[in-house]
Amino acid sequence: MKTWKKVSLALGLAFVVGGATAAIAANGHRGGNFQQRITARVNRMLDKLNATPDQRQKINDITNSALAQLQQQRQSQAQEHGSWIKALTADNFDEGALKTKAVDHATQVANIVVPALHQVHDVLTQAQRQQLATMMQNHAMKGGFGGPEQQ
């Protein structure tokens, strides 16, 4: 597989898991069982990929583990929410400190998402990964936030 295809696949999978992260953050503002919604989406994707029962189990385990870690991170980040407000209302704005916090947050998410994507990569066959990449590209081409119409 060419490097650009690997990067494209990784970005596509990152889009799925990144969406899950955003949904976890939004879950505090709306009702519903987030984990059930993500599990349903993952299972629909696995249906389209004709995943074996073993693949389904492994990928659902990976998803559940990543979601649990992201939920823990969300809870710990919620405690730091006040620091953003303090920075905004302070007499002297410390941009460096906020950038450091943002990078730390992104690094923590990456430390959860990237290993999960690697595990999913290893579970799927080459043909399934290619099919998933195509599904992600088709989804992105529909437009919406960040889609072609918004550039």
C-alpha positions in Angstrom: 0.0 0.0 0.0 1.4 3.4 -1.0 2.2 5.9 1.8 -0.5 8.3 0.7 -3.1 5.5 0.9 -2.0 4.6 4.4 -2.2 8.3 5.4 -5.6 8.6 3.8 -6.8 5.5 5.7 -5.4 6.7 9.0 -7.0 10.1 8.5 -10.3 8.5 7.6 -10.3 6.3 10.7 -9.1 9.4 12.7 -12.2 11.1 11.4 -14.4 8.4 12.8 -12.7 8.3 16.2 -12.4 12.1 16.2 -16.2 12.3 15.7 -16.6 10.0 18.6 -14.5 12.3 20.7 -16.5 15.3 19.7 -19.7 13.4 20.4 -18.4 12.5 23.9 -17.8 16.1 24.6 -21.3 17.0 23.3 -22.9 14.2 25.3 -22.8 16.3 28.4 -25.1 18.7 26.7 -27.7 16.3 25.4 -29.3 13.1 26.5 -28.9 9.7 25.1 -26.5 6.9 25.5 -23.4 7.9 23.5 -21.7 4.5 23.6 -24.8 2.8 22.1 -24.9 5.3 19.2 -21.2 4.8 18.4 -21.5 1.0 18.8 -24.4 1.0 16.4 -22.4 3.1 13.8 -19.4 0.8 14.2 -21.6 -2.3 13.7 -23.2 -0.7 10.6 -19.8 -0.1 9.2 -18.8 -3.7 10.0 -21.9 -5.0 8.2 -20.8 -3.1 5.1 -17.3 -4.5 5.4 -18.7 -8.1 5.8 -16.6 -8.4 9.0 -16.2 -11.9 10.5 -17.6 -12.5 14.0 -14.0 -12.5 15.3 -13.3 -9.1 13.6 -16.5 -7.7 15.0 -15.6 -8.7 18.6 -12.1 -7.3 18.4 -13.2 -4.0 16.8 -16.0 -3.6 19.3 -13.6 -4.3 22.1 -11.2 -1.7 20.7 -14.0 0.8 20.3 -15.3 0.3 23.8 -11.8 0.6 25.3 -11.1 3.8 23.4 -14.5 5.3 24.3 -13.9 4.5 28.0 -10.5 6.2 27.9 -11.9 9.2 26.1 -14.7 9.5 28.7 -12.1 9.4 31.5 -10.2 12.1 29.7 -13.3 14.2 29.2 -14.1 14.0 32.9 -10.6 15.1 33.8 -10.7 17.9 31.3 -14.0 19.2 32.6 -12.2 20.0 35.8 -9.8 22.3 33.9 -12.6 24.2 32.1 -12.4 27.0 34.7 -8.8 27.7 33.7 -9.9 28.7 30.2 -12.5 31.1 31.7 -9.8 32.5 34.0 -7.5 33.1 31.1 -10.1 34.9 29.2 -11.0 37.2 32.1 -7.5 37.8 33.4 -5.8 41.2 33.1 -2.9 39.6 31.3 -3.7 36.9 28.7 -1.2 34.0 28.8 -1.4 32.6 25.3 1.5 30.3 25.8 -0.1 28.5 28.8 -3.3 28.0 26.9 -1.5 26.7 23.8 0.4 24.2 26.1 -2.9 23.1 27.6 -4.4 22.6 24.1 -1.4 20.6 22.9 -1.5 18.5 26.0 -5.2 17.8 25.4 -4.6 16.9 21.7 -1.7 14.7 22.7 -3.8 12.8 25.2 -6.5 12.2 22.6 -3.8 11.1 20.1 -2.4 8.7 22.6 -5.9 7.0 22.7 -7.0 7.3 19.1 -3.8 6.4 17.3 -3.2 3.1 19.1 -6.9 2.2 18.6 -6.6 3.0 14.8 -3.5 0.8 14.7 -5.4 -2.1 16.3 -8.3 -1.7 13.9 -5.9 -1.6 11.0 -4.4 -4.9 12.1 -7.8 -6.5 12.5 -9.1 -5.6 9.0 -7.9 -7.1 5.8 -6.4 -5.1 3.0 -9.6 -5.2 1.0 -11.7 -4.1 4.0 -9.3 -1.2 4.7 -9.6 -0.1 1.1 -13.4 -0.4 1.3 -13.5 1.6 4.5 -11.3 4.3 3.0 -13.7 4.5 0.0 -16.7 4.8 2.4 -14.9 7.6 4.3 -14.1 9.5 1.1 -17.7 9.2 -0.1 -18.9 10.4 3.2 -16.6 13.4 3.2 -17.7 14.2 -0.4 -21.3 14.8 0.7 -20.3 18.2 2.1 -21.2 19.5 5.4 -18.7 20.8 8.0 -15.3 20.7 6.4 -16.7 19.2 3.1 -15.8 20.4 -0.4 -18.6 23.0 -0.4 -17.1 24.7 2.6 -13.6 25.3 1.2 
